[in-house]
Amino acid sequence: MTASELVLAAGLDWIIGDPRWLPHPVRAMGQVIAWCDDHVRAMCQSPLALRLAGVVLALGLPTAAYLLGHWIVAEAGEVAEWFGLVVTIGLASSTLAGRDLWDHVQAVAKPLLRGDLVGARQAVAMIVGRDTHALSESEVVRATVETVAESTADGVIAPLFYLMLGGPPLALAYKAVNTLDSMVGHRDERHVDFGWASARLDDLANWIPARLAAVLLLLATGLVTLKLDRMICGWQVLRRDGGNHPSPNSGRPEAAMAGALGVQLGGTNYYEGIANERPTLGDGYRALVVGDITLAAQLMGVASLLGVLIGAGVLWLQ
């Protein structure tokens, strides 16, 4: 993939996002995963059988996504050079979720600004897996900020990273890994065996991008706030708390975000009425407010732009 193709793909994502009327590879992957989750479970009864089936799915779907993406790009290029370019940029754009994340975040912030807590709860339920029906305003803000931080890594920086390394085919393979983790990579009774391999593969695939995202969020903090102390605080919290999260990766961008905003993330979440205690990230010098959603979204946008510029620069130098 060339530098100009990467820039155009990122630009296309920010312009059109993820319109629901347009076919999207991630939705197709989700349908495949859902089918396997239902039908494979009916055939595999023992924990060992479920774990083996999960390994096949965790390796097979990303491989299929890579091969299909490679075939589509190659065939499009055979039709015409300009058509190959269009398809390459379109597929690359489909792996990025910056605009979609921005839109979801604004959908939470707007009702909060109007004092519509019920509407904000409904909006945040679209982007988090925790129970949202009883969240307070500060808890809605925390859930949104945590999602922005985590999604900066796996929704923007990671796809950019894999686009830079291997173009749309490799980025599509990454999206398959990430979608598998989000759908079956849970530690609940249903997925503890079937989703084990998907969760481990996602941990591996996101190890470098999560840490890159944390650093980019800190750089974005300096550019957006023009306050060096906020960058320093973010770095300190990242070093101190980044490894406290149950995920080996999610805690990095979340800790950087917590330090940059001067708030505390993590704590108690409820899933289907059951409390889940997570270590806190950050010092919480002040309470979370609606403005933190806007600032977190701005940091995500600037970090994404930095990621595009750095990725394009690396590709240009090759």
LINLINHU-V99951 format. One record per pair of residues at least 6 apart in sequence whose ideal C-beta (glycine too) atoms are under 7 Angstrom apart, sorted by the first residue. I is the first residue (numbers start at 1). J is the second residue. D is the distance in Angstrom with one decimal. If there is no record, write none. Layout:
BEGIN
i=I j=J d=D
i=I j=J d=D
END
This chain:
BEGIN
i=1 j=92 d=6.8
i=1 j=163 d=5.7
i=1 j=167 d=3.9
i=1 j=315 d=6.6
i=2 j=315 d=6.1
i=3 j=312 d=4.0
i=3 j=315 d=4.1
i=3 j=316 d=4.0
i=5 j=88 d=5.8
i=5 j=89 d=5.7
i=5 j=92 d=6.6
i=6 j=163 d=5.9
i=6 j=164 d=6.8
i=6 j=308 d=6.7
i=6 j=311 d=5.5
i=6 j=312 d=5.1
i=6 j=315 d=6.1
i=7 j=308 d=6.2
i=7 j=312 d=5.2
i=8 j=89 d=5.0
i=9 j=89 d=4.9
i=9 j=92 d=3.6
i=9 j=93 d=4.4
i=9 j=96 d=6.8
i=10 j=96 d=6.2
i=10 j=308 d=4.5
i=12 j=89 d=6.3
i=12 j=93 d=4.2
i=13 j=93 d=4.7
i=13 j=96 d=4.1
i=13 j=98 d=5.6
i=13 j=99 d=5.4
i=14 j=98 d=6.0
i=14 j=99 d=4.9
i=17 j=99 d=3.5
i=17 j=100 d=4.9
i=17 j=103 d=6.0
i=18 j=24 d=6.2
i=18 j=97 d=7.0
i=18 j=100 d=4.3
i=24 j=94 d=5.9
i=25 j=94 d=5.6
i=25 j=172 d=6.1
i=25 j=175 d=6.8
i=26 j=175 d=5.6
i=26 j=179 d=5.7
i=29 j=61 d=6.6
i=29 j=65 d=6.8
i=29 j=175 d=6.8
i=29 j=176 d=5.3
i=29 j=179 d=4.8
i=30 j=179 d=5.9
i=30 j=183 d=6.5
i=32 j=61 d=6.5
i=33 j=179 d=6.5
i=33 j=180 d=6.0
i=33 j=183 d=4.9
i=33 j=184 d=6.5
i=36 j=57 d=5.5
i=37 j=184 d=5.8
i=40 j=53 d=4.9
i=41 j=194 d=6.7
i=44 j=50 d=4.8
i=44 j=53 d=4.9
i=47 j=193 d=4.6
i=50 j=193 d=4.0
i=50 j=194 d=4.5
i=51 j=193 d=4.5
i=51 j=196 d=5.7
i=53 j=194 d=6.5
i=54 j=193 d=6.5
i=54 j=194 d=4.4
i=54 j=195 d=6.0
i=54 j=196 d=5.7
i=54 j=197 d=4.7
i=54 j=198 d=6.4
i=55 j=197 d=4.3
i=57 j=180 d=6.9
i=58 j=180 d=6.0
i=58 j=197 d=3.8
i=58 j=198 d=4.5
i=58 j=201 d=5.1
i=61 j=176 d=4.7
i=61 j=180 d=6.3
i=62 j=173 d=4.1
i=62 j=176 d=4.2
i=62 j=177 d=5.1
i=65 j=172 d=4.4
i=65 j=173 d=4.9
i=65 j=176 d=4.2
i=66 j=169 d=4.7
i=66 j=170 d=6.4
i=66 j=172 d=6.4
i=66 j=173 d=4.0
i=69 j=91 d=6.2
i=69 j=168 d=5.2
i=69 j=169 d=3.7
i=69 j=172 d=4.2
i=70 j=169 d=4.2
i=72 j=87 d=6.4
i=72 j=91 d=6.9
i=73 j=84 d=6.6
i=73 j=87 d=6.1
i=73 j=88 d=5.6
i=73 j=91 d=6.8
i=73 j=168 d=6.1
i=73 j=169 d=6.8
i=76 j=83 d=5.2
i=76 j=84 d=4.4
i=76 j=87 d=3.7
i=77 j=84 d=3.1
i=88 j=168 d=5.9
i=91 j=168 d=3.9
i=91 j=172 d=6.9
i=92 j=163 d=5.5
i=92 j=168 d=4.8
i=92 j=171 d=6.4
i=95 j=159 d=4.2
i=95 j=163 d=6.7
i=95 j=168 d=6.9
i=95 j=171 d=4.0
i=95 j=172 d=6.2
i=95 j=175 d=5.3
i=96 j=156 d=6.1
i=96 j=159 d=5.2
i=97 j=151 d=6.8
i=97 j=155 d=3.7
i=97 j=156 d=6.5
i=98 j=155 d=6.9
i=98 j=156 d=4.8
i=98 j=304 d=4.9
i=101 j=148 d=6.9
i=101 j=151 d=5.0
i=101 j=155 d=5.5
i=101 j=300 d=6.8
i=102 j=297 d=6.0
i=102 j=301 d=6.7
i=104 j=126 d=6.1
i=104 j=127 d=4.9
i=105 j=144 d=6.1
i=105 j=148 d=6.0
i=105 j=293 d=6.1
i=105 j=297 d=4.8
i=107 j=123 d=4.4
i=108 j=120 d=5.4
i=108 j=123 d=4.4
i=108 j=124 d=4.9
i=108 j=140 d=6.7
i=108 j=144 d=4.9
i=108 j=293 d=6.3
i=109 j=290 d=6.2
i=109 j=293 d=4.5
i=109 j=294 d=6.1
i=111 j=119 d=3.5
i=111 j=120 d=4.4
i=111 j=123 d=6.3
i=112 j=120 d=4.6
i=112 j=137 d=6.4
i=112 j=140 d=6.7
i=112 j=290 d=4.7
i=113 j=290 d=6.0
i=117 j=137 d=5.8
i=120 j=140 d=5.0
i=121 j=132 d=4.7
i=121 j=133 d=6.3
i=121 j=135 d=5.6
i=121 j=140 d=6.2
i=124 j=132 d=5.4
i=124 j=140 d=5.3
i=124 j=143 d=5.3
i=124 j=144 d=5.7
i=125 j=132 d=4.3
i=127 j=147 d=5.0
i=128 j=143 d=4.9
i=128 j=147 d=5.7
i=129 j=271 d=6.8
i=130 j=143 d=6.5
i=130 j=269 d=4.3
i=130 j=270 d=6.1
i=130 j=271 d=5.8
i=131 j=270 d=4.2
i=131 j=271 d=6.4
i=131 j=272 d=6.9
i=131 j=273 d=6.7
i=135 j=143 d=6.7
i=138 j=287 d=5.9
i=138 j=288 d=4.6
i=141 j=288 d=4.3
i=141 j=289 d=6.7
i=141 j=290 d=6.3
i=141 j=292 d=5.6
i=141 j=293 d=5.8
i=142 j=265 d=6.1
i=142 j=288 d=5.4
i=144 j=293 d=5.1
i=145 j=257 d=6.3
i=145 j=265 d=6.5
i=145 j=292 d=5.6
i=145 j=293 d=6.4
i=145 j=296 d=4.7
i=146 j=254 d=5.7
i=146 j=265 d=5.3
i=148 j=296 d=4.4
i=148 j=297 d=6.1
i=148 j=300 d=5.2
i=149 j=253 d=4.3
i=149 j=254 d=4.4
i=149 j=257 d=3.9
i=149 j=296 d=6.9
i=150 j=250 d=4.9
i=150 j=253 d=6.1
i=150 j=254 d=6.2
i=152 j=213 d=5.0
i=152 j=217 d=6.3
i=152 j=253 d=5.6
i=152 j=300 d=4.7
i=152 j=303 d=5.7
i=153 j=206 d=6.5
i=153 j=209 d=5.5
i=153 j=210 d=4.5
i=153 j=213 d=3.7
i=153 j=249 d=6.8
i=153 j=253 d=4.8
i=154 j=178 d=5.4
i=154 j=206 d=5.8
i=156 j=304 d=4.7
i=156 j=307 d=6.5
i=157 j=209 d=4.9
i=157 j=212 d=5.5
i=157 j=213 d=4.2
i=157 j=216 d=6.5
i=157 j=307 d=5.0
i=158 j=174 d=6.1
i=158 j=206 d=5.8
i=158 j=209 d=3.6
i=159 j=171 d=5.0
i=159 j=174 d=6.3
i=159 j=175 d=6.9
i=160 j=307 d=4.8
i=160 j=308 d=6.5
i=160 j=311 d=5.0
i=161 j=208 d=6.7
i=161 j=209 d=4.8
i=161 j=212 d=6.7
i=162 j=170 d=4.7
i=162 j=171 d=4.4
i=162 j=174 d=4.4
i=163 j=171 d=4.6
i=164 j=311 d=4.4
i=164 j=314 d=6.1
i=164 j=315 d=6.1
i=174 j=205 d=5.8
i=177 j=201 d=5.4
i=177 j=202 d=5.4
i=177 j=205 d=4.9
i=178 j=202 d=6.0
i=180 j=198 d=3.9
i=181 j=198 d=5.2
i=181 j=199 d=5.6
i=181 j=202 d=3.5
i=184 j=191 d=4.9
i=184 j=194 d=5.8
i=184 j=195 d=3.6
i=184 j=198 d=5.4
i=185 j=191 d=7.0
i=185 j=195 d=4.5
i=185 j=198 d=4.4
i=185 j=199 d=3.5
i=185 j=202 d=5.9
i=186 j=195 d=5.8
i=203 j=248 d=5.4
i=203 j=249 d=6.4
i=206 j=249 d=4.4
i=207 j=249 d=6.1
i=210 j=249 d=3.6
i=210 j=250 d=6.9
i=210 j=252 d=4.7
i=210 j=253 d=6.1
i=211 j=252 d=5.4
i=213 j=253 d=4.6
i=213 j=303 d=6.7
i=214 j=238 d=5.5
i=214 j=242 d=6.9
i=214 j=252 d=4.2
i=214 j=253 d=4.8
i=214 j=256 d=4.1
i=216 j=303 d=4.0
i=216 j=306 d=5.1
i=216 j=307 d=5.7
i=217 j=253 d=5.8
i=217 j=256 d=4.7
i=217 j=257 d=5.9
i=217 j=260 d=6.5
i=217 j=299 d=5.5
i=217 j=303 d=4.9
i=218 j=231 d=5.3
i=218 j=234 d=4.7
i=218 j=235 d=5.8
i=218 j=256 d=5.4
i=218 j=260 d=6.5
i=219 j=306 d=5.9
i=220 j=299 d=4.6
i=220 j=302 d=3.8
i=220 j=303 d=4.2
i=220 j=306 d=6.4
i=221 j=230 d=5.1
i=221 j=231 d=5.2
i=221 j=234 d=5.6
i=221 j=260 d=4.1
i=221 j=299 d=6.0
i=222 j=228 d=6.6
i=222 j=231 d=4.6
i=223 j=302 d=5.5
i=224 j=298 d=5.3
i=224 j=299 d=5.9
i=224 j=302 d=5.6
i=230 j=260 d=5.4
i=233 j=259 d=4.6
i=233 j=260 d=7.0
i=233 j=262 d=6.5
i=234 j=256 d=4.9
i=234 j=259 d=3.6
i=234 j=260 d=3.9
i=236 j=259 d=6.2
i=237 j=255 d=5.1
i=237 j=258 d=5.6
i=237 j=259 d=3.0
i=237 j=281 d=6.7
i=237 j=282 d=5.2
i=238 j=252 d=6.5
i=238 j=255 d=4.7
i=238 j=256 d=4.6
i=238 j=259 d=6.2
i=241 j=251 d=6.9
i=241 j=255 d=4.4
i=241 j=281 d=4.4
i=241 j=282 d=6.6
i=242 j=251 d=5.0
i=242 j=252 d=4.6
i=242 j=255 d=4.2
i=243 j=251 d=6.2
i=244 j=251 d=5.8
i=244 j=279 d=3.9
i=244 j=281 d=6.3
i=245 j=251 d=2.7
i=245 j=254 d=6.4
i=245 j=278 d=7.0
i=245 j=279 d=6.9
i=245 j=281 d=6.9
i=246 j=278 d=6.4
i=251 j=281 d=6.5
i=254 j=265 d=5.4
i=254 j=281 d=5.4
i=255 j=281 d=4.5
i=255 j=282 d=6.9
i=257 j=265 d=7.0
i=257 j=296 d=6.2
i=257 j=299 d=7.0
i=258 j=264 d=6.3
i=258 j=265 d=4.5
i=258 j=281 d=4.5
i=258 j=282 d=3.0
i=259 j=282 d=5.7
i=260 j=299 d=6.6
i=261 j=292 d=5.5
i=261 j=295 d=6.4
i=261 j=296 d=6.8
i=262 j=285 d=4.9
i=262 j=286 d=6.2
i=263 j=282 d=5.8
i=263 j=284 d=5.9
i=263 j=286 d=6.6
i=263 j=288 d=5.2
i=263 j=292 d=6.3
i=264 j=280 d=5.2
i=264 j=281 d=6.9
i=264 j=282 d=4.4
i=264 j=283 d=6.4
i=264 j=284 d=2.9
i=265 j=281 d=4.6
i=265 j=282 d=5.8
i=266 j=278 d=4.7
i=266 j=279 d=5.7
i=266 j=280 d=4.3
i=266 j=281 d=4.7
i=267 j=278 d=6.4
i=267 j=280 d=5.5
i=268 j=275 d=5.6
i=268 j=277 d=5.6
i=269 j=276 d=5.0
i=269 j=278 d=6.7
i=270 j=276 d=7.0
END
